[in-house]
Amino acid sequence: MQLESHDLNSLRKLVRNLQDENERLKALLRNNNVQYDSENAFDE
């Protein structure tokens, strides 16, 4: 049980870090007037 909760917390941290990086990259694109598709690729 301990191992599973540790793994879940690690995954949550990774997801948060990726979300933060994604927002920073989008801001960089916006600031440089680069168009990008804002559609969520995982939605069907």
C-alpha positions as CSV (number, residue, x, y, z in Angstrom):
1,M,0.0,0.0,0.0
2,Q,2.8,2.4,0.9
3,L,4.5,1.9,-2.5
4,E,1.3,2.5,-4.4
5,S,0.6,5.8,-2.7
6,H,4.2,6.9,-3.3
7,D,3.9,6.1,-7.0
8,L,0.6,8.0,-7.2
9,N,2.1,11.0,-5.5
10,S,5.1,10.9,-7.9
11,L,2.7,10.7,-10.9
12,R,0.7,13.7,-9.6
13,K,3.9,15.7,-9.2
14,L,5.0,14.8,-12.7
15,V,1.6,15.9,-14.1
16,R,1.7,19.2,-12.2
17,N,5.3,19.8,-13.5
18,L,4.2,19.0,-17.1
19,Q,1.1,21.3,-16.8
20,D,3.4,24.1,-15.5
21,E,5.8,23.6,-18.4
22,N,3.0,23.6,-20.9
23,E,1.7,26.9,-19.6
24,R,5.2,28.4,-19.8
25,L,5.6,27.2,-23.4
26,K,2.2,28.5,-24.4
27,A,3.1,31.9,-22.9
28,L,6.4,31.9,-24.8
29,L,4.5,31.1,-28.1
30,R,1.9,33.9,-27.4
31,N,4.6,36.4,-26.6
32,N,6.4,35.7,-29.9
33,N,3.1,35.7,-31.9
34,V,3.5,32.0,-32.9
35,Q,0.1,30.4,-33.6
36,Y,-0.5,27.0,-32.2
37,D,-3.4,24.6,-31.9
38,S,-4.9,24.9,-28.4
39,E,-7.1,21.9,-28.8
40,N,-6.6,19.1,-26.2
41,A,-5.1,16.2,-28.2
42,F,-6.5,13.7,-25.7
43,D,-10.1,14.7,-26.0
44,E,-12.0,12.6,-28.6
